[in-house]
């Protein structure tokens, strides 16, 4: 809509998107209002993925963040956004997004594993250990065995008592 329009009753121009709260209450997404379709999302995702692969994590996070803003229902976009944030060092925001994904997909331990990794980097060892225990339990005897093995290794590392370095004998 025209940001300079002072009269809320004024009809928007034909190029302005028809923003409607009802659209969102019915489960609509921002991208639909802007005329964005699957091909647009695919192209934008490819740009973000390319940046991620090149190690340009902050830029990739910006791209994936835009995808999430325009299509908040696509869990792959949320995962990509969280992964880019994690790799860019923003583990607090990444952990929050991984938590949302874990709640949306309770049988899929991938998001919880990555959330636990973020918690380790944030110095929240006990929370990470608790999350990893859930990942291990969810992964046992499933197609997520590789995630379970990774979670077990990290859990063992975090649960091991700290040892004091031994003196090196000359």
N, C-alpha and C positions, 0 to 999 in steps of 0.2 A: 504494500500500500504506500501511498505517497506520504513520506515522513513529514512533509511540511503542511499537510492538510489539517486545518484547524477545525473543520466541521466534521464530526464523526458521522453525520448523515449523508455526507457527500459520497457519491458513487465513485469507487475507485476506477482508474483508467483501465482500458482493456488489457494492458500489459502487466497489470498488478495482479499478484496471486490472490485468490479468494480465501484469505485466512479465516478460519472458523474454529472456535473451541469445540463445536460439535464434531468436527472432523477428527480431532484428537480423542475425544470421548468415545468415539466409535472405533478406536484403535488405529486411526490413520497415522501416517508419518509425515514429517516435514517435506521430505523429498517429493511426495505426491503433489503437494501444494505448489511446488516449484517446477513441476513437470519433469522430474527426473525419473528415468526408467532403469531397468536392469543393465542396459548397455553402459549407461553413464556410471553406475556404481562399479561395474566391472572395470571400466577404464580408470577410474579414480583409485580403486583398490590396487590395480597394477602399478600405478605411480607410487603409492605408499609402499607396496611390497618391494619395488625396485630400490627405493631409498633404504628400506630396512636391510636388504641384502648387501647394500653398499656400506652399511654401518652408519648411516645418517639417521640415527634413531630419533632425535628430536624432531627433525623434519617429517619423518614417517609418522610420528605420534600426532603431529598437526594434521596430516592428511587423514589418518585413521579416525582422529577425533571429529573431523568434519563428516566423515562417513557415518559415525555413530549419531551425530547430531541430526543428520538427514534421514537416517534409517536406524532408529534405536532398537528395532526388533531383530536385527540380524546379529546373531551371537558370534559369528565369525568376525564381524567388524569390531565387536567389543573385545574379543580375544586379541585381535591384531593390535588394537589400541592399547590394551593392557600390556602386551608383550613389548611394544615399542617404548612405552613409558618405563617399564622395568629395565630395559636395556639402556635407556637414557639416564637411569639412576633415580627416577621418580618412583621409588618403591611404595610410598604411602598411597599415591593415587592408583598405582597398578594393583596394589593389594585390595583396595576398595572395589575396583572393577572385577578382579578375580573373585571376590566374595559375592558380588552380584551374579556372576556366571555360575558359581557353585550353587547358589540358591535356585537359579533357573534350571540347572541341570544336575539335580542331586545325585544321580547315578553315575555321573562322569567325574572321575577324580582329577582330571587334568588341571582344571582351574584351581582347585584346592592345593595341588602340589606347587603350582607357581606362586600362589598366595603365600604358602609356607616359606618358599625361597625368599620372597620379599620380606616376610616377617623376620627371617634370619638377618637380612641386611639392615633391618630397622632395629636390631638388638632385642627383639621380642622372642627369645629362645623358647620359653615355655609354651607360648602360643603356637610357635612353629612346630614344636614336638607334638602338641595335641593335634594339629592339622595333619601332620604326617601320619599319625596313628590312624586317622580316619581314611586317608588315602590308601594306606596298607590294607586296611580292612575292606575297603571298596574294591580293591584291585585283585584280591585273592581269587583265583579260579576264574578270572574274566579275561576279556580281550585287552585289558589294561595291565597285563602282567609286567610289561616293561616299565610302566609308570610306578607300579608297586615296588619293583626292584630298586628303582632310583630313590623312591621314598624311604625304603628300608635302609639304604646306604646312608642317606642324609640323617635319618632318625638315629642310627647307630652312632654316627659321628657326633651329633649333638648331645646324645645321651651318655657318651663315654665320659668318665671322670677326667678332669684335667690332670695331667701329669706334670711333674716338675722336671725341667731339663736336667739331664745328668751331666756331670762334669766330664769334660774331655780330658783323657789322660795323655800327657805328653809322651 
